[in-house]
Amino acid sequence: AGTHDSFLEAGEFVATVEKRAGLMIGCVEEIAYRNGWIDRERLLHFAKRYSKTDYGKYLKTLAEESVHAL
C-alpha cells in the first residue's frame, strides 16, 4: 500500500507528464478511438458530454486533429 506522500507524488508526476507531452494518461476514449473500437462520431459524443472540462476539450481536439490528418 502506498503512503499519502507517494500518492501525491504519483499525481504530480502524471500532471507533469500530461502537461509537457500534451497528452492525457489513461484516456480510455482516446485508446478506443485510436484502436478503431469507436468512431469519430462517438468520440465527439464523449467530448460533448465532458465539454466543460479539460478532458472534454482534449477529446474534441483529438477528433478535430483526425479530420485534418485525412
Secondary structure as GFF3:
##gff-version 3
##sequence-region A 1 70
A	DSSP	alpha_helix	4	21	.	.	.	ID=ss1
A	DSSP	alpha_helix	28	34	.	.	.	ID=ss2
A	DSSP	alpha_helix	40	49	.	.	.	ID=ss3
A	DSSP	alpha_helix	54	69	.	.	.	ID=ss4
###
